[in-house]
Amino acid sequence: ESAPKAKVAQLLIFGAQVIMVKGTYDEAFDLCLGASDEFGWYSRNTAYNPHLSEGKKTAALEVCEQLSWQAPDRVFVSVGDGCIIGGLHKGFKDLLALGFIERLPKLVGVQAEGAAPLVRAWETGKFEPIIPNTLADSISVGVPRDRVKALRAVRETGGQYVAVSDEEILEAMRQLGREAAIFAEPAGAAGFAGLVKLADEIDPQELIVVLVTGNGLKDVESAIAATKEPPKIEPTMEGLRQLIGNTSLVIL
């Protein structure tokens, strides 16, 4: 029930029967699996449906195609369940096996500090479930279901995991919007936040790709949190003058 309203609205408008669950993402996930078993419903859930990784891997194909079949040096991507980074790994491996690229890029998984079980598993070699706490809804996962693939993707490519704070994610949203004209939801901006955090460790000559995995319209409340509520005035020139004070406005 904590899902952003905009995401629920999209499901409803396309005719889906939506059932809100009073619990966490992980609890809703387990309930879906139980419902699939009991009612015979089709499960498209991460780590249980192989079509998801096959679909996600097409991002790797598109990246290399757009780079004239040159593999980037590093790819930054936000990680929740781990399906996307696992799919990317598969896509790049397929391209390497087919001779389209000459090497695998280093995959960098970025998690929110409040939902970073894979960061800890990568650092310690041991996975432990957590209770997630982050504004980045799409990666607010305590038990990543594709964790085996997600950890393998980083280890086999010589990449790494990094955790970023919610404030770093909000700042990344602001930067993407103002400097790149990209409106990202928090999870979508997390990958860029990871790049910013590791920038000093990266050779400036490296070819870097950052995947922005979600549009900001999916979570407007977080977008407002990344900036601030706009001021409100009466519909009068006096009200406007009081707001702007002596500031000169130039309209181009």
Phi and psi in degrees as GROMACS dihedral restraints (atoms count N, CA, C in turn):
[ dihedral_restraints ]
;  ai    aj    ak    al  type     phi  dphi    fc
    3     4     5     6     1   -86.7    20    10
    4     5     6     7     1    -0.9    20    10
    6     7     8     9     1   -60.3    20    10
    7     8     9    10     1   139.4    20    10
    9    10    11    12     1   -55.1    20    10
   10    11    12    13     1   139.8    20    10
   12    13    14    15     1   -57.9    20    10
   13    14    15    16     1   -34.8    20    10
   15    16    17    18     1   -63.2    20    10
   16    17    18    19     1   -35.4    20    10
   18    19    20    21     1   -69.4    20    10
   19    20    21    22     1   -40.3    20    10
   21    22    23    24     1   -66.2    20    10
   22    23    24    25     1   -39.8    20    10
   24    25    26    27     1   -60.2    20    10
   25    26    27    28     1   -39.8    20    10
   27    28    29    30     1   -62.3    20    10
   28    29    30    31     1   -42.1    20    10
   30    31    32    33     1   -62.3    20    10
   31    32    33    34     1   -44.1    20    10
   33    34    35    36     1   -65.0    20    10
   34    35    36    37     1   -42.1    20    10
   36    37    38    39     1   -68.7    20    10
   37    38    39    40     1   -24.7    20    10
   39    40    41    42     1   -88.8    20    10
   40    41    42    43     1     3.9    20    10
   42    43    44    45     1    94.1    20    10
   43    44    45    46     1     9.4    20    10
   45    46    47    48     1   -74.0    20    10
   46    47    48    49     1   147.3    20    10
   48    49    50    51     1   -86.6    20    10
   49    50    51    52     1   109.4    20    10
   51    52    53    54     1  -100.0    20    10
   52    53    54    55     1   131.4    20    10
   54    55    56    57     1  -119.9    20    10
   55    56    57    58     1   117.2    20    10
   57    58    59    60     1   -81.9    20    10
   58    59    60    61     1   133.3    20    10
   60    61    62    63     1  -105.8    20    10
   61    62    63    64     1   128.7    20    10
   63    64    65    66     1   -81.3    20    10
   64    65    66    67     1    78.6    20    10
   66    67    68    69     1   180.0    20    10
   67    68    69    70     1  -169.4    20    10
   69    70    71    72     1   -83.4    20    10
   70    71    72    73     1   170.9    20    10
   72    73    74    75     1   -57.6    20    10
   73    74    75    76     1   -44.4    20    10
   75    76    77    78     1   -63.6    20    10
   76    77    78    79     1   -37.1    20    10
   78    79    80    81     1   -68.5    20    10
   79    80    81    82     1   -39.4    20    10
   81    82    83    84     1   -65.4    20    10
   82    83    84    85     1   -38.0    20    10
   84    85    86    87     1   -59.9    20    10
   85    86    87    88     1   -49.8    20    10
   87    88    89    90     1   -63.1    20    10
   88    89    90    91     1   -36.9    20    10
   90    91    92    93     1   -63.7    20    10
   91    92    93    94     1   -38.8    20    10
   93    94    95    96     1   -61.6    20    10
   94    95    96    97     1   -41.8    20    10
   96    97    98    99     1   -64.0    20    10
   97    98    99   100     1   -42.2    20    10
   99   100   101   102     1   -63.4    20    10
  100   101   102   103     1   -39.7    20    10
  102   103   104   105     1   -65.8    20    10
  103   104   105   106     1   -37.6    20    10
  105   106   107   108     1   -62.9    20    10
  106   107   108   109     1   -40.7    20    10
  108   109   110   111     1   -67.4    20    10
  109   110   111   112     1   -44.6    20    10
  111   112   113   114     1   -77.8    20    10
  112   113   114   115     1   -38.9    20    10
  114   115   116   117     1  -105.5    20    10
  115   116   117   118     1    -1.7    20    10
  117   118   119   120     1    74.0    20    10
  118   119   120   121     1    21.7    20    10
  120   121   122   123     1   -73.6    20    10
  121   122   123   124     1   151.7    20    10
  123   124   125   126     1   -76.3    20    10
  124   125   126   127     1   127.3    20    10
  126   127   128   129     1   -99.8    20    10
  127   128   129   130     1   122.8    20    10
  129   130   131   132     1  -108.1    20    10
  130   131   132   133     1    19.6    20    10
  132   133   134   135     1   -67.8    20    10
  133   134   135   136     1   149.2    20    10
  135   136   137   138     1   -53.1    20    10
  136   137   138   139     1   139.2    20    10
  138   139   140   141     1    74.7    20    10
  139   140   141   142     1   -12.1    20    10
  141   142   143   144     1  -108.5    20    10
  142   143   144   145     1   -22.1    20    10
  144   145   146   147     1  -114.8    20    10
  145   146   147   148     1   112.7    20    10
  147   148   149   150     1   -65.3    20    10
  148   149   150   151     1   -20.1    20    10
  150   151   152   153     1   -64.8    20    10
  151   152   153   154     1   -24.8    20    10
  153   154   155   156     1   -65.1    20    10
  154   155   156   157     1   -47.1    20    10
  156   157   158   159     1   -63.5    20    10
  157   158   159   160     1   -37.8    20    10
  159   160   161   162     1   -64.8    20    10
  160   161   162   163     1   -36.7    20    10
  162   163   164   165     1   -71.4    20    10
  163   164   165   166     1   -43.9    20    10
  165   166   167   168     1   -64.9    20    10
  166   167   168   169     1   -30.8    20    10
  168   169   170   171     1   -66.0    20    10
  169   170   171   172     1   -20.1    20    10
  171   172   173   174     1   -63.8    20    10
  172   173   174   175     1   -21.3    20    10
  174   175   176   177     1   -62.9    20    10
  175   176   177   178     1   -39.5    20    10
  177   178   179   180     1   -64.4    20    10
  178   179   180   181     1   -39.7    20    10
  180   181   182   183     1   -63.8    20    10
  181   182   183   184     1   -43.3    20    10
  183   184   185   186     1   -67.5    20    10
  184   185   186   187     1   -39.6    20    10
  186   187   188   189     1   -59.0    20    10
  187   188   189   190     1   -49.9    20    10
  189   190   191   192     1   -68.7    20    10
  190   191   192   193     1   -36.5    20    10
  192   193   194   195     1   -61.5    20    10
  193   194   195   196     1   -44.3    20    10
  195   196   197   198     1   -70.6    20    10
  196   197   198   199     1   -18.8    20    10
  198   199   200   201     1   -99.3    20    10
  199   200   201   202     1    21.1    20    10
  201   202   203   204     1    57.3    20    10
  202   203   204   205     1    41.4    20    10
  204   205   206   207     1    62.3    20    10
  205   206   207   208     1    34.1    20    10
  207   208   209   210     1  -106.9    20    10
  208   209   210   211     1   124.2    20    10
  210   211   212   213     1   -74.1    20    10
  211   212   213   214     1   136.4    20    10
  213   214   215   216     1   -67.2    20    10
  214   215   216   217     1   163.7    20    10
  216   217   218   219     1   -75.2    20    10
  217   218   219   220     1   -40.4    20    10
  219   220   221   222     1  -141.3    20    10
  220   221   222   223     1   149.2    20    10
  222   223   224   225     1  -126.5    20    10
  223   224   225   226     1   122.5    20    10
  225   226   227   228     1   -98.8    20    10
  226   227   228   229     1   133.1    20    10
  228   229   230   231     1  -150.7    20    10
  229   230   231   232     1   140.8    20    10
  231   232   233   234     1   -70.6    20    10
  232   233   234   235     1   150.9    20    10
  234   235   236   237     1  -134.3    20    10
  235   236   237   238     1   127.1    20    10
  237   238   239   240     1  -116.9    20    10
  238   239   240   241     1   -88.5    20    10
  240   241   242   243     1   -71.8    20    10
  241   242   243   244     1   -28.1    20    10
  243   244   245   246     1   103.1    20    10
  244   245   246   247     1     3.9    20    10
  246   247   248   249     1   -67.2    20    10
  247   248   249   250     1   -41.4    20    10
  249   250   251   252     1   -67.1    20    10
  250   251   252   253     1   -49.7    20    10
  252   253   254   255     1   -65.3    20    10
  253   254   255   256     1   -33.8    20    10
  255   256   257   258     1   -66.5    20    10
  256   257   258   259     1   -39.7    20    10
  258   259   260   261     1   -67.2    20    10
  259   260   261   262     1   -40.3    20    10
  261   262   263   264     1   -58.7    20    10
  262   263   264   265     1   -45.5    20    10
  264   265   266   267     1   -56.9    20    10
  265   266   267   268     1   -45.2    20    10
  267   268   269   270     1   -63.7    20    10
  268   269   270   271     1   -41.9    20    10
  270   271   272   273     1   -62.9    20    10
  271   272   273   274     1   -44.9    20    10
  273   274   275   276     1   -66.4    20    10
  274   275   276   277     1   -37.6    20    10
  276   277   278   279     1   -65.0    20    10
  277   278   279   280     1   -39.8    20    10
  279   280   281   282     1   -61.6    20    10
  280   281   282   283     1   -43.9    20    10
  282   283   284   285     1   -63.9    20    10
  283   284   285   286     1   -38.9    20    10
  285   286   287   288     1   -65.3    20    10
  286   287   288   289     1   -44.3    20    10
  288   289   290   291     1   -63.8    20    10
  289   290   291   292     1   -32.4    20    10
  291   292   293   294     1   -87.6    20    10
  292   293   294   295     1    -3.9    20    10
  294   295   296   297     1    84.7    20    10
  295   296   297   298     1    11.8    20    10
  297   298   299   300     1   -77.3    20    10
  298   299   300   301     1   -30.4    20    10
  300   301   302   303     1  -129.2    20    10
  301   302   303   304     1   161.2    20    10
  303   304   305   306     1  -100.6    20    10
  304   305   306   307     1   -11.6    20    10
  306   307   308   309     1  -158.2    20    10
  307   308   309   310     1   164.7    20    10
  309   310   311   312     1   -91.8    20    10
  310   311   312   313     1   138.4    20    10
  312   313   314   315     1   -73.7    20    10
  313   314   315   316     1   155.0    20    10
  315   316   317   318     1   -74.5    20    10
  316   317   318   319     1   126.4    20    10
  318   319   320   321     1   -94.9    20    10
  319   320   321   322     1   128.1    20    10
  321   322   323   324     1  -114.6    20    10
  322   323   324   325     1   111.8    20    10
  324   325   326   327     1   -89.4    20    10
  325   326   327   328     1   130.2    20    10
  327   328   329   330     1  -115.8    20    10
  328   329   330   331     1   125.0    20    10
  330   331   332   333     1  -121.7    20    10
  331   332   333   334     1   155.1    20    10
  333   334   335   336     1   -71.6    20    10
  334   335   336   337     1   144.0    20    10
  336   337   338   339     1   -56.8    20    10
  337   338   339   340     1   -32.7    20    10
  339   340   341   342     1   -82.8    20    10
  340   341   342   343     1     1.3    20    10
  342   343   344   345     1  -150.4    20    10
  343   344   345   346     1    64.0    20    10
  345   346   347   348     1  -123.1    20    10
  346   347   348   349     1    48.2    20    10
  348   349   350   351     1   -65.8    20    10
  349   350   351   352     1   -28.8    20    10
  351   352   353   354     1   -76.2    20    10
  352   353   354   355     1   -32.2    20    10
  354   355   356   357     1   -61.0    20    10
  355   356   357   358     1   -45.1    20    10
  357   358   359   360     1   -66.7    20    10
  358   359   360   361     1   -40.1    20    10
  360   361   362   363     1   -65.3    20    10
  361   362   363   364     1   -38.4    20    10
  363   364   365   366     1   -67.1    20    10
  364   365   366   367     1   -36.4    20    10
  366   367   368   369     1   -77.6    20    10
  367   368   369   370     1   -36.7    20    10
  369   370   371   372     1  -104.6    20    10
  370   371   372   373     1   -17.8    20    10
  372   373   374   375     1    81.8    20    10
  373   374   375   376     1     6.8    20    10
  375   376   377   378     1  -133.8    20    10
  376   377   378   379     1   130.3    20    10
  378   379   380   381     1   -92.1    20    10
  379   380   381   382     1   134.6    20    10
  381   382   383   384     1  -136.9    20    10
  382   383   384   385     1   130.3    20    10
  384   385   386   387     1   -62.6    20    10
  385   386   387   388     1   153.5    20    10
  387   388   389   390     1  -134.3    20    10
  388   389   390   391     1   170.9    20    10
  390   391   392   393     1  -100.8    20    10
  391   392   393   394     1   111.9    20    10
  393   394   395   396     1   -72.6    20    10
  394   395   396   397     1   150.3    20    10
  396   397   398   399     1  -151.1    20    10
  397   398   399   400     1    91.6    20    10
  399   400   401   402     1  -154.5    20    10
  400   401   402   403     1   153.4    20    10
  402   403   404   405     1   -77.8    20    10
  403   404   405   406     1   -12.3    20    10
  405   406   407   408     1   -80.3    20    10
  406   407   408   409     1    84.8    20    10
  408   409   410   411     1   -52.6    20    10
  409   410   411   412     1   -44.5    20    10
  411   412   413   414     1   -68.9    20    10
  412   413   414   415     1   -17.0    20    10
  414   415   416   417     1  -120.7    20    10
  415   416   417   418     1    19.6    20    10
  417   418   419   420     1   -83.8    20    10
  418   419   420   421     1    78.3    20    10
  420   421   422   423     1  -128.3    20    10
  421   422   423   424     1   128.8    20    10
  423   424   425   426     1   -94.9    20    10
  424   425   426   427     1   -24.8    20    10
  426   427   428   429     1  -130.1    20    10
  427   428   429   430     1    85.2    20    10
  429   430   431   432     1   -60.9    20    10
  430   431   432   433     1   121.6    20    10
  432   433   434   435     1   -78.4    20    10
  433   434   435   436     1   -24.1    20    10
  435   436   437   438     1  -103.3    20    10
  436   437   438   439     1    33.0    20    10
  438   439   440   441     1   -64.3    20    10
  439   440   441   442     1   -32.8    20    10
  441   442   443   444     1   -63.4    20    10
  442   443   444   445     1   -48.6    20    10
  444   445   446   447     1   -66.0    20    10
  445   446   447   448     1   -38.5    20    10
  447   448   449   450     1   -65.9    20    10
  448   449   450   451     1   -41.3    20    10
  450   451   452   453     1   -72.1    20    10
  451   452   453   454     1   -38.5    20    10
  453   454   455   456     1   -63.4    20    10
  454   455   456   457     1   -38.4    20    10
  456   457   458   459     1   -58.4    20    10
  457   458   459   460     1   -41.7    20    10
  459   460   461   462     1   -75.5    20    10
  460   461   462   463     1   -43.8    20    10
  462   463   464   465     1   -66.2    20    10
  463   464   465   466     1   -42.5    20    10
  465   466   467   468     1   -74.5    20    10
  466   467   468   469     1   -16.1    20    10
  468   469   470   471     1  -105.6    20    10
  469   470   471   472     1     0.5    20    10
  471   472   473   474     1    72.2    20    10
  472   473   474   475     1    24.7    20    10
  474   475   476   477     1   -88.3    20    10
  475   476   477   478     1  -150.8    20    10
  477   478   479   480     1  -163.4    20    10
  478   479   480   481     1   167.9    20    10
  480   481   482   483     1  -111.5    20    10
  481   482   483   484     1   147.8    20    10
  483   484   485   486     1  -144.4    20    10
  484   485   486   487     1   144.4    20    10
  486   487   488   489     1  -107.2    20    10
  487   488   489   490     1   140.8    20    10
  489   490   491   492     1  -125.5    20    10
  490   491   492   493     1   148.6    20    10
  492   493   494   495     1   -78.0    20    10
  493   494   495   496     1   163.4    20    10
  495   496   497   498     1   -60.4    20    10
  496   497   498   499     1   -37.4    20    10
  498   499   500   501     1   -66.1    20    10
  499   500   501   502     1   -37.1    20    10
  501   502   503   504     1   -65.9    20    10
  502   503   504   505     1   -35.0    20    10
  504   505   506   507     1   -66.4    20    10
  505   506   507   508     1   -44.7    20    10
  507   508   509   510     1   -62.1    20    10
  508   509   510   511     1   -40.2    20    10
  510   511   512   513     1   -65.1    20    10
  511   512   513   514     1   -37.8    20    10
  513   514   515   516     1   -64.0    20    10
  514   515   516   517     1   -37.8    20    10
  516   517   518   519     1   -61.0    20    10
  517   518   519   520     1   -44.1    20    10
  519   520   521   522     1   -63.1    20    10
  520   521   522   523     1   -45.4    20    10
  522   523   524   525     1   -64.1    20    10
  523   524   525   526     1   -44.2    20    10
  525   526   527   528     1   -60.8    20    10
  526   527   528   529     1   -41.2    20    10
  528   529   530   531     1   -68.3    20    10
  529   530   531   532     1   -44.9    20    10
  531   532   533   534     1   -84.8    20    10
  532   533   534   535     1   -27.1    20    10
  534   535   536   537     1  -108.4    20    10
  535   536   537   538     1   -19.9    20    10
  537   538   539   540     1  -126.0    20    10
  538   539   540   541     1    -0.3    20    10
  540   541   542   543     1    56.8    20    10
  541   542   543   544     1    37.8    20    10
  543   544   545   546     1  -116.4    20    10
  544   545   546   547     1   124.1    20    10
  546   547   548   549     1   -98.6    20    10
  547   548   549   550     1   104.9    20    10
  549   550   551   552     1  -112.0    20    10
  550   551   552   553     1   145.3    20    10
  552   553   554   555     1   -73.8    20    10
  553   554   555   556     1   167.5    20    10
  555   556   557   558     1   -53.3    20    10
  556   557   558   559     1   -49.1    20    10
  558   559   560   561     1   -63.1    20    10
  559   560   561   562     1   -34.7    20    10
  561   562   563   564     1   -65.9    20    10
  562   563   564   565     1   -32.0    20    10
  564   565   566   567     1   -86.1    20    10
  565   566   567   568     1   -12.4    20    10
  567   568   569   570     1   -60.9    20    10
  568   569   570   571     1   -37.7    20    10
  570   571   572   573     1   -59.8    20    10
  571   572   573   574     1   -42.7    20    10
  573   574   575   576     1   -67.0    20    10
  574   575   576   577     1   -38.1    20    10
  576   577   578   579     1   -59.3    20    10
  577   578   579   580     1   -37.0    20    10
  579   580   581   582     1   -65.7    20    10
  580   581   582   583     1   -40.3    20    10
  582   583   584   585     1   -61.8    20    10
  583   584   585   586     1   -45.4    20    10
  585   586   587   588     1   -59.3    20    10
  586   587   588   589     1   -41.4    20    10
  588   589   590   591     1   -66.1    20    10
  589   590   591   592     1   -33.9    20    10
  591   592   593   594     1  -100.8    20    10
  592   593   594   595     1     7.1    20    10
  594   595   596   597     1   -54.5    20    10
  595   596   597   598     1   -39.3    20    10
  597   598   599   600     1   -69.5    20    10
  598   599   600   601     1   -16.1    20    10
  600   601   602   603     1   -95.0    20    10
  601   602   603   604     1    -2.0    20    10
  603   604   605   606     1  -107.7    20    10
  604   605   606   607     1   135.8    20    10
  606   607   608   609     1   -65.2    20    10
  607   608   609   610     1   127.3    20    10
  609   610   611   612     1   -58.6    20    10
  610   611   612   613     1   -19.3    20    10
  612   613   614   615     1   -83.8    20    10
  613   614   615   616     1    -7.8    20    10
  615   616   617   618     1   -68.9    20    10
  616   617   618   619     1   147.2    20    10
  618   619   620   621     1   -91.9    20    10
  619   620   621   622     1   114.0    20    10
  621   622   623   624     1  -112.1    20    10
  622   623   624   625     1   137.2    20    10
  624   625   626   627     1  -119.9    20    10
  625   626   627   628     1   132.7    20    10
  627   628   629   630     1  -117.7    20    10
  628   629   630   631     1   124.5    20    10
  630   631   632   633     1   -89.6    20    10
  631   632   633   634     1   122.2    20    10
  633   634   635   636     1   -97.3    20    10
  634   635   636   637     1   105.8    20    10
  636   637   638   639     1   -92.1    20    10
  637   638   639   640     1    -1.5    20    10
  639   640   641   642     1  -157.6    20    10
  640   641   642   643     1   139.9    20    10
  642   643   644   645     1   -78.1    20    10
  643   644   645   646     1   143.9    20    10
  645   646   647   648     1   -63.5    20    10
  646   647   648   649     1   -23.0    20    10
  648   649   650   651     1   -67.1    20    10
  649   650   651   652     1   -13.4    20    10
  651   652   653   654     1   -75.0    20    10
  652   653   654   655     1   -18.7    20    10
  654   655   656   657     1  -147.7    20    10
  655   656   657   658     1    74.2    20    10
  657   658   659   660     1   -66.9    20    10
  658   659   660   661     1   -34.9    20    10
  660   661   662   663     1   -59.8    20    10
  661   662   663   664     1   -39.8    20    10
  663   664   665   666     1   -70.1    20    10
  664   665   666   667     1   -32.4    20    10
  666   667   668   669     1   -63.6    20    10
  667   668   669   670     1   -41.0    20    10
  669   670   671   672     1   -64.8    20    10
  670   671   672   673     1   -39.1    20    10
  672   673   674   675     1   -63.6    20    10
  673   674   675   676     1   -30.6    20    10
  675   676   677   678     1   -72.0    20    10
  676   677   678   679     1   -20.7    20    10
  678   679   680   681     1  -117.0    20    10
  679   680   681   682     1  -110.2    20    10
  681   682   683   684     1  -172.9    20    10
  682   683   684   685     1   161.0    20    10
  684   685   686   687     1   -63.0    20    10
  685   686   687   688     1   135.8    20    10
  687   688   689   690     1   -69.6    20    10
  688   689   690   691     1   149.7    20    10
  690   691   692   693     1   -67.6    20    10
  691   692   693   694     1   154.7    20    10
  693   694   695   696     1  -119.8    20    10
  694   695   696   697     1   137.3    20    10
  696   697   698   699     1  -133.9    20    10
  697   698   699   700     1   164.5    20    10
  699   700   701   702     1   -71.2    20    10
  700   701   702   703     1   155.1    20    10
  702   703   704   705     1   -77.9    20    10
  703   704   705   706     1    56.2    20    10
  705   706   707   708     1  -134.8    20    10
  706   707   708   709     1   154.4    20    10
  708   709   710   711     1   -63.5    20    10
  709   710   711   712     1   -34.6    20    10
  711   712   713   714     1   -63.1    20    10
  712   713   714   715     1   -41.3    20    10
  714   715   716   717     1   -62.3    20    10
  715   716   717   718     1   -39.2    20    10
  717   718   719   720     1   -67.9    20    10
  718   719   720   721     1   -41.2    20    10
  720   721   722   723     1   -62.1    20    10
  721   722   723   724     1   -41.5    20    10
  723   724   725   726     1   -63.0    20    10
  724   725   726   727     1   -35.3    20    10
  726   727   728   729     1   -70.2    20    10
  727   728   729   730     1   -48.0    20    10
  729   730   731   732     1   -87.5    20    10
  730   731   732   733     1   -13.2    20    10
  732   733   734   735     1    58.5    20    10
  733   734   735   736     1  -128.0    20    10
  735   736   737   738     1   -94.7    20    10
  736   737   738   739     1     9.2    20    10
  738   739   740   741     1   -67.6    20    10
  739   740   741   742     1   132.5    20    10
  741   742   743   744     1   -88.1    20    10
  742   743   744   745     1   131.2    20    10
  744   745   746   747     1  -106.4    20    10
  745   746   747   748     1   132.6    20    10
  747   748   749   750     1  -117.7    20    10
  748   749   750   751     1   120.9    20    10
  750   751   752   753     1   -99.8    20    10
  751   752   753   754     1   120.5    20    10
